[in-house]
Amino acid sequence: MKLLFVSLGCDKNLVDSEEMLGLLTGNGFEIVDDETEAEAIVVNTCCFINDAKEESVNTILEMAEYKKTGSCKVLVVTGCMAQRYKNEIIEEVPEVDAVLGTTSYGDILKAIREAMKGKHFQEFKDIDYLPEKLGKRVLTTGGHFGYLKIAEGCDKHCTYCIIPKLRGKFRSVPMERLVTQAKEMAEEGVKELILVAQETTVYGTDIYGKKSLHILLKELCKIKGIRWIRVLYCYPEEIYDELIQTMKEEKKICHYLDLPIQHASDRILKRMGRRTTQAELVEIVNKLRREIPDIVLRTTLISGFPGETQEDHEELMSFVDEMEFDRLGVFTYSPEEDTPAATMPDQVEEEVKEARRDEIMELQQEISYDKGTDRIGQELLVMIEGKVADESAYIGRTYGDAPKVDGYIFVQTGELLMTGDFAKVRVTGALEYDLIGELADEYTE
């Protein structure tokens, strides 16, 4: 049976999609990329913010049309939007044959088989259930890097976030299961492991009684074939000394951390339900830079949160200017129903949110350009991502660049390089977020 799979949203959702693909291809399904050929279509949805919600709705409606104009016999919707709006999907989009909740993706094969019999299928396991491993994942990231989801859910309950209601409480994936999965990924050619979760920093607290991310990292570093290990989604207040020490000691761990801080005004941080003050954020960032001088820090911010004044915005601008994060992204606040923030007074107008976002990003462009300029003349190890069409140049990433969210380095060379190769590159120029360089030495596998 020919299958089209559409995965929307974050990298954590992508891992679920890859698990489902593994189960389906292991049972005879053939993956296609032509909607008109597909006999079964699966849409793994996201609804974290309004833009993601709109993309999910539009994709479902677009795929539903292929039940009329294409070969599609079965349309399945799963993921966060399926969990949150199951009744609306079932009632308003009759073309949808099956709906699976966030912890029920293991039933994807059963859902398609039941739908093929003409039955509507629904499955919504307890959101605190930890899904079992389904089998051999189908990696969709190109093979040279892959995401390892180390936990599900979140216990933080920030006032703007719907995730705990869709993904449940925080629960860690047992370490032996993660190590086995990482070994399988390495055997398939993965050279960079990227650890993800709603929050990675408290890994192990629920099943081992203490923060155990550093222990997991040490085990992953033993795996042959893995060259880089990168950690995303580290809540700043949960950074701890053993983690920092492990990053310093283990050569495979990239000196890179993703710290979602969301704001810097103490008043707004409190309204958000965050657990840090500006002073504590400064202390954490300074400590990381003191302990690991070449660390690259990425963060995300929210502009226009309810009650944010011009003074709060200017305070955030000053903080960004002072901290000079290496990587930074800004989202405009998106009011999500069933969250405390959605009903807060003093909601900020959309055009004000956007103007504040743009102002922060303009400042960050200057910071990023200056940091890139400081790199000129340095030699950096780069993972090759691909070739620039019709040019003798390649696209690569340094240890300071996570795929899809950070910048690239464009490598000028007459040498033949392959995706996933590592090359030593001398930086010769800087763009707003990207670097330009030339091959400095022979690349190594």
C-alpha positions in Angstrom: 0.0 0.0 0.0 1.4 3.4 -1.0 1.8 5.8 1.9 2.2 9.6 2.1 3.3 10.9 5.5 3.2 14.6 6.5 5.0 15.5 9.7 4.4 19.1 11.0 5.7 21.0 14.0 8.8 20.3 16.1 11.6 17.8 16.1 10.0 15.9 18.9 6.9 15.3 16.7 9.2 14.2 13.9 10.6 11.4 16.1 7.0 10.1 16.6 6.5 10.3 12.8 9.7 8.3 12.2 8.5 5.7 14.7 5.2 5.4 12.8 7.0 5.2 9.5 9.2 2.4 10.8 6.2 0.4 11.9 4.3 1.0 8.6 7.2 0.2 6.3 8.0 -2.9 8.3 4.5 -4.0 7.5 4.7 -3.6 3.7 3.8 0.0 3.2 5.6 1.9 0.5 6.5 5.6 1.1 5.7 8.0 -1.7 5.9 11.7 -2.0 3.2 12.2 -4.6 -0.2 13.0 -3.0 -2.1 11.7 -6.0 -0.5 8.3 -5.8 -1.0 7.8 -2.0 -3.6 5.2 -1.0 -3.1 6.1 2.7 -2.2 9.6 4.0 -1.1 10.3 7.6 -0.8 13.9 8.9 1.0 14.3 12.2 -0.1 17.6 13.5 1.0 20.5 15.7 -0.9 23.2 17.5 1.6 24.8 19.8 0.9 28.3 18.5 -1.7 29.7 16.2 0.5 29.6 13.0 1.1 25.9 13.7 -2.6 25.3 14.2 -3.5 27.0 10.9 -0.8 25.0 9.1 -2.3 21.7 10.5 -5.8 22.6 9.6 -4.9 23.6 6.1 -2.8 20.5 5.6 -5.7 18.2 6.8 -8.1 19.9 4.4 -5.7 19.8 1.5 -5.0 16.0 2.1 -8.8 15.4 2.4 -9.2 16.6 -1.2 -7.2 13.6 -2.4 -9.9 11.3 -1.2 -12.0 12.8 -4.0 -9.3 13.5 -6.7 -6.5 11.0 -6.0 -6.0 7.4 -5.0 -6.4 8.0 -1.2 -8.6 5.6 0.6 -7.6 6.3 4.2 -6.8 9.6 5.9 -5.4 9.5 9.4 -4.8 12.5 11.7 -2.5 12.2 14.7 -0.3 14.4 17.0 -1.1 17.5 19.2 -4.0 18.9 17.2 -5.6 15.5 17.0 -5.3 15.3 20.8 -6.7 18.8 21.4 -9.4 19.0 18.8 -10.5 15.4 18.3 -14.2 16.1 18.3 -13.9 19.1 15.9 -11.8 17.0 13.5 -14.3 14.1 13.5 -17.4 16.3 13.2 -16.1 18.9 10.7 -13.8 16.9 8.4 -15.8 13.7 7.5 -13.0 12.6 5.1 -10.8 11.8 8.2 -11.0 8.1 8.8 -9.0 7.8 12.0 -7.7 10.1 14.8 -4.9 9.2 17.2 -3.9 11.1 20.3 -0.3 12.0 21.2 0.4 8.8 23.1 -1.5 6.5 20.7 0.7 6.7 17.6 1.7 3.1 18.2 -1.8 2.2 16.9 -1.2 3.7 13.5 -1.1 0.3 11.8 -4.4 -0.8 13.4 -6.0 2.5 12.6 -5.2 2.2 8.9 -6.3 -1.5 8.8 -9.6 -0.6 10.5 -10.2 2.3 8.2 -9.6 0.1 5.2 -12.6 -2.0 6.4 -14.7 1.1 6.3 -14.6 1.7 10.1 -13.9 5.0 11.8 -11.1 4.5 14.3 -10.2 6.6 17.4 -7.6 5.9 20.1 -6.7 8.3 22.9 -4.6 6.6 25.5 -3.8 8.3 28.8 -1.6 11.3 28.1 0.7 10.2 30.9 1.3 6.9 29.1 4.9 6.4 27.8 4.6 4.8 24.4 6.7 1.7 23.7 9.3 1.5 21.0 7.6 0.4 17.8 10.5 -1.1 16.0 13.2 0.3 13.6 12.7 4.0 13.0 12.9 5.4 9.5 15.2 8.4 9.8 14.0 11.3 7.6 16.9 13.7 8.4 19.3 12.6 5.7 21.0 9.9 7.8 24.0 11.8 9.1 22.1 13.3 12.1 19.1 12.2 14.1 17.0 13.2 17.0 16.9 11.2 20.2 13.8 12.0 22.3 14.8 11.3 25.9 11.5 12.2 27.6 7.8 13.0 27.1 5.6 15.7 28.7 6.4 18.6 31.0 5.7 19.6 34.6 6.5 23.3 34.3 3.0 24.6 33.4 4.1 28.0 32.0 1.0 30.2 31.8 1.2 30.5 27.9 1.8 26.8 27.2 -0.7 24.1 26.3 1.8 21.2 26.0 1.3 19.6 29.5 -2.4 19.2 28.6 -1.5 17.5 25.3 1.6 15.6 26.2 1.1 14.9 29.9 3.4 15.0 32.9 7.2 14.7 32.5 8.4 11.1 32.1 11.9 10.0 31.1 12.6 7.2 28.7 14.7 4.5 30.4 18.4 4.9 29.8 19.0 1.4 28.4 16.2 2.0 25.8 17.8 5.3 24.7 21.3 3.7 24.5 20.0 0.9 22.4 18.2 3.3 20.0 21.3 5.5 19.7 23.4 2.4 18.8 20.9 1.5 16.1 21.1 5.0 14.7 24.9 5.0 14.7 24.8 1.7 12.8 22.6 3.4 10.2 25.2 6.1 9.7 24.1 8.8 12.2 27.1 10.8 13.3 25.4 13.6 15.3 22.9 12.8 18.0 20.6 15.6 19.0 18.9 15.1 22.4 15.4 16.6 22.6 12.4 16.6 25.0 10.0 19.2 26.2 12.7 19.7 28.8 16.0 17.7 28.7 17.7 19.1 31.8 15.6 17.2 34.4 16.0 13.8 32.6 15.9 10.9 35.1 14.4 12.7 38.1 11.2 10.7 37.8 12.7 7.2 37.4 16.2 7.5 38.9 15.4 10.0 41.7 18.0 12.6 40.5 19.0 14.6 37.5 20.7 12.0 35.2 21.3 13.8 31.9 25.1 13.8 32.6 25.0 10.0 33.1 23.1 9.4 29.9 25.5 11.6 28.0 28.5 9.6 29.2 26.8 6.4 28.1 26.0 7.9 24.7 29.6 9.1 24.3 30.8 5.5 24.3 28.9 4.6 21.1 31.2 4.0 18.2 30.4 6.2 15.1 28.8 9.1 17.0 31.0 12.2 16.5 28.8 15.0 17.9 26.1 15.0 20.7 24.0 18.1 21.0 21.5 19.0 23.7 18.4 21.1 23.1 15.6 22.5 25.3 17.6 23.0 28.6 15.6 25.0 31.1 18.2 27.5 32.5 17.2 27.0 36.2 17.8 23.3 35.9 21.4 23.5 34.6 23.6 21.7 37.2 27.3 21.3 37.9 27.6 17.6 36.9 26.1 18.4 33.5 28.6 21.3 33.0 31.5 19.1 34.1 30.5 16.3 31.7 30.3 18.7 28.8 33.8 19.8 29.6 35.2 16.3 29.9 33.5 14.5 27.0 34.9 15.4 23.6 31.9 14.3 21.7 29.5 16.7 23.4 29.1 19.9 21.5 29.8 23.0 23.5 26.3 24.2 22.7 23.2 24.7 24.7 19.7 25.7 23.8 18.2 27.7 26.8 14.7 28.9 26.2 14.4 31.9 28.6 11.3 33.6 26.9 11.9 37.1 28.6 14.1 39.1 30.9 11.7 41.4 32.7 11.1 40.0 36.2 7.5 41.1 36.1 6.8 39.4 32.8 8.7 36.3 33.8 6.5 36.0 36.8 3.3 36.4 34.7 4.6 33.7 32.4 5.1 31.3 35.3 8.8 31.0 34.6 11.1 30.1 37.5 14.0 32.5 37.0 14.7 36.1 37.5 16.8 38.3 35.2 19.6 38.3 37.8 19.5 34.5 37.9 19.6 34.3 34.1 22.6 36.5 33.9 24.3 34.4 36.6 23.6 31.1 34.7 24.8 32.5 31.3 28.0 34.0 32.9 28.7 30.7 34.7 28.4 28.7 31.5 30.7 31.0 29.6 33.2 31.0 32.5 33.2 27.2 32.8 33.1 26.5 29.0 34.7 29.6 27.3 33.8 28.5 23.7 30.2 27.5 24.5 27.6 28.6 21.9 24.3 29.6 23.6 21.0 29.7 21.8 17.7 31.1 23.3 14.1 31.9 22.3 12.0 34.8 23.4 8.3 35.8 23.3 7.4 39.4 22.4 4.1 41.0 23.3 3.1 38.7 26.2 -0.1 40.0 28.0 0.8 43.0 30.1 4.2 43.6 28.4 4.8 47.4 28.4 7.2 49.4 26.4 9.4 49.5 29.5 9.4 45.7 29.7 10.3 45.5 26.0 13.2 48.0 26.4 14.4 46.0 29.4 14.4 42.9 27.3 16.3 44.7 24.5 19.0 45.8 27.0 19.3 42.3 28.3 19.8 40.9 24.7 22.3 43.6 24.0 24.2 42.8 27.2 24.1 39.0 27.0 25.0 38.8 23.3 23.5 35.3 22.7 25.1 33.5 19.8 21.8 32.4 18.5 18.4 33.9 19.2 14.8 33.5 17.9 11.7 35.5 18.8 8.0 34.4 18.6 5.1 36.8 18.9 2.9 35.8 21.8 0.1 33.5 20.6 -3.0 33.2 23.0 -3.9 29.6 23.4 -7.3 28.6 24.7 -7.3 26.8 28.0 -4.1 28.5 29.2 -4.1 31.1 32.0 -2.3 33.7 29.8 -5.1 33.7 27.2 -7.5 35.3 29.7 -5.1 37.7 31.2 -5.9 41.4 31.0 -3.9 43.9 28.9 -3.5 41.7 25.8 -1.0 43.4 23.4 -2.1 44.3 19.9 -0.7 42.1 17.1 1.1 45.0 15.3 2.9 45.9 18.6 4.0 42.3 19.1 5.4 42.2 15.6 7.2 45.5 15.8 8.8 44.5 19.1 9.8 41.1 17.6 11.4 42.8 14.6 13.3 45.3 16.8 14.8 42.4 18.8 15.7 40.5 15.7 17.4 43.6 14.1 19.5 43.9 17.3 20.3 40.2 17.1 21.4 40.5 13.5 24.0 43.0 14.5 25.2 40.8 17.3 25.3 37.7 15.1 27.2 39.6 12.4 29.8 40.9 14.9 30.3 37.4 16.3 30.7 36.0 12.8 33.2 38.7 12.0 35.2 37.7 15.1 35.4 34.2 13.6 37.3 35.3 10.5 40.7 33.5 10.4 39.6 30.7 12.7 39.7 27.1 11.8 36.5 25.2 12.6 35.4 21.6 12.2 32.3 21.4 10.0 29.8 18.7 9.1 28.9 18.8 5.5 25.2 19.1 4.8 25.2 19.2 1.0 26.5 20.8 -2.1 25.5 24.2 -3.5 23.9 23.6 -6.9 26.1 24.6 -9.9 28.9 25.9 -7.7 32.1 24.4 -6.3 30.8 25.1 -2.8 29.2 23.1 0.0 26.9 23.8 2.9 28.1 22.8 6.4 27.4 23.3 10.1 29.8 23.9 13.0 29.3 22.6 16.5 27.6 25.9 17.2 24.8 25.3 14.6 21.8 23.0 15.2 20.1 21.9 12.0 17.1 23.9 10.8 17.3 26.6 13.5 20.8 28.0 13.2 23.1 29.2 10.5 25.4 27.5 8.0 28.9 27.9 6.7 29.4 27.9 3.0 32.7 26.1 2.1 34.5 27.0 -1.1 36.5 24.0 -2.4 37.4 22.0 -5.4 37.5 18.8 -3.4 34.8 16.2 -3.5 32.9 16.1 -0.2 29.9 14.0 0.8 27.0 14.7 3.1 28.0 13.7 6.6 31.7 14.3 6.1 33.7 16.3 8.6 36.0 19.0 7.2 38.3 21.5 8.8 37.4 24.9 7.4 39.1 28.3 7.6 36.6 31.2 8.0 37.1 33.9 5.4 33.9 36.0 5.8 30.7 36.6 7.7 27.1 37.2 6.7 24.2 38.1 9.0 23.8 34.6 10.4 26.0 32.5 8.1 29.8 32.1 7.6 31.9 31.7 4.5 35.1 29.6 4.5 37.5 27.5 2.5 38.8 24.0 3.1 41.8 24.3 5.5 42.7 20.6 5.6 41.7 17.3 4.2 38.4 16.2 5.5 38.1 13.1 7.7 35.4 10.5 8.1 
